Amino acid sequence: MVEQFMTKTRPNLDVPFFEDSDEGRARSDAIIQLAADHPELLISRESMQRPATDLVWTATWIFADIEAYRTFLQLAHDYDTALRLDRAKYYMNNGHSLLVEHKIEGVPDRTVLVNITPTSITKIDGSVITEL
């Protein structure tokens, strides 16, 4: 089993999170539909309400195993190859943050996959990007 944790934060309610914005809503909904279309990959999806009405929003998706997780990530990437970059730009340009972590069954700690802040992106390998 693999758990993926997403935590989005913003300084105020002036700008919606990417997934609730005109730019990102349909793209995010398509990824959610992709998850619904592949129940063999996901055990469960729990998240706070959309559109987000708070400064912090969280979600946890639980995948059957590491291969199911990898398969879903690849399907999502293949469906919308520019999503990750566009989302990162939106978060950085609007002063929002996005932390994506996963926890693999049998491993005691979460691993940070990506941490997007208003000033940088830190990737799983520890590399830091400050400009997109």
ZATI-162053 format. One line per field, with one value per residue (C-alpha): residue in one letter; x negated, y, z negated. Coordinates in nm, 3 decimals. Example, Ala and Ser with C-alpha at 12.3 -4.5 7.8 and 13.67 -1.06 7.14 Angstrom:
ZATI-162053
res: (A/S);
xx: (-1.230/-1.367);
yy: (-0.450/-0.106);
zz: (-0.780/-0.714);
***
This chain:
ZATI-162053
res: (M/V/E/Q/F/M/T/K/T/R/P/N/L/D/V/P/F/F/E/D/S/D/E/G/R/A/R/S/D/A/I/I/Q/L/A/A/D/H/P/E/L/L/I/S/R/E/S/M/Q/R/P/A/T/D/L/V/W/T/A/T/W/I/F/A/D/I/E/A/Y/R/T/F/L/Q/L/A/H/D/Y/D/T/A/L/R/L/D/R/A/K/Y/Y/M/N/N/G/H/S/L/L/V/E/H/K/I/E/G/V/P/D/R/T/V/L/V/N/I/T/P/T/S/I/T/K/I/D/G/S/V/I/T/E/L);
xx: (0.000/-0.118/0.037/0.000/0.054/0.118/0.120/0.195/0.159/0.219/0.174/0.535/0.852/0.796/0.676/0.815/0.589/0.488/0.736/1.022/0.910/1.045/0.708/0.685/1.037/1.103/0.752/0.778/1.123/0.981/0.718/0.988/1.189/0.880/0.861/1.231/1.173/0.896/1.034/0.782/0.508/0.666/0.802/0.943/0.940/1.013/0.998/1.138/1.419/1.375/1.360/1.140/1.273/0.984/0.619/0.508/0.644/0.545/0.603/0.488/0.502/0.425/0.293/0.292/-0.087/-0.395/-0.328/0.029/-0.107/-0.367/-0.110/0.129/-0.143/-0.239/0.124/0.175/-0.144/-0.056/0.291/0.165/-0.211/-0.211/0.001/-0.283/-0.473/-0.163/-0.051/-0.395/-0.403/-0.055/-0.145/-0.469/-0.316/-0.028/-0.225/-0.076/-0.249/-0.199/-0.358/-0.322/-0.448/-0.410/-0.445/-0.516/-0.387/-0.665/-0.867/-0.833/-0.855/-0.693/-0.903/-0.869/-0.804/-0.781/-0.754/-0.643/-0.669/-0.639/-1.018/-1.127/-1.051/-1.230/-1.216/-1.246/-1.618/-1.678/-1.738/-1.595/-1.448/-1.401/-1.287/-1.046);
yy: (0.000/0.354/0.666/0.998/1.314/1.656/1.976/2.309/2.642/3.004/3.333/3.451/3.368/3.620/3.364/3.010/2.710/2.594/2.306/2.550/2.813/2.860/2.740/2.426/2.306/2.096/1.954/1.855/1.706/1.498/1.348/1.271/1.103/0.907/0.778/0.683/0.502/0.290/0.151/-0.132/0.121/0.323/0.188/0.524/0.899/1.135/1.511/1.830/1.997/2.163/2.443/2.499/2.757/2.758/2.860/2.496/2.202/1.837/1.509/1.151/0.898/0.535/0.310/-0.070/-0.100/0.070/-0.056/0.076/0.410/0.427/0.325/0.598/0.864/0.763/0.763/1.109/1.239/1.088/1.241/1.595/1.629/2.001/1.981/1.960/2.253/2.470/2.395/2.477/2.810/2.897/2.815/3.012/3.311/3.334/3.286/2.944/2.625/2.259/1.973/1.624/1.332/0.957/0.678/0.324/0.041/-0.092/0.230/0.436/0.787/0.992/1.092/1.440/1.406/1.776/2.089/2.396/2.727/3.083/3.097/2.747/2.387/2.112/1.776/1.424/1.413/1.729/1.949/2.299/2.503/2.876/2.982/2.828);
zz: (0.000/0.081/-0.069/0.112/-0.093/0.058/-0.147/0.020/-0.161/-0.066/-0.251/-0.203/-0.013/0.267/0.523/0.552/0.547/0.895/0.886/0.820/1.072/1.422/1.552/1.342/1.258/1.568/1.565/1.200/1.256/1.540/1.307/1.051/1.327/1.429/1.071/1.082/1.411/1.255/0.928/0.948/0.871/0.592/0.266/0.153/0.209/-0.078/-0.051/-0.189/0.002/0.338/0.405/0.104/-0.138/-0.385/-0.375/-0.400/-0.199/-0.236/-0.056/-0.098/0.184/0.105/0.380/0.380/0.402/0.543/0.895/0.887/0.765/1.041/1.301/1.192/1.191/1.544/1.662/1.514/1.675/2.012/1.995/1.926/1.971/1.886/1.571/1.319/1.469/1.512/1.156/1.017/1.202/1.076/0.715/0.726/0.908/0.659/0.336/0.264/0.151/0.237/0.048/0.198/-0.008/0.001/-0.250/-0.142/-0.358/-0.580/-0.561/-0.879/-0.735/-0.462/-0.162/-0.013/0.360/0.429/0.218/0.414/0.231/0.358/0.403/0.504/0.590/0.402/0.577/0.435/0.517/0.313/0.615/0.590/0.875/0.822/1.169/1.416);
***
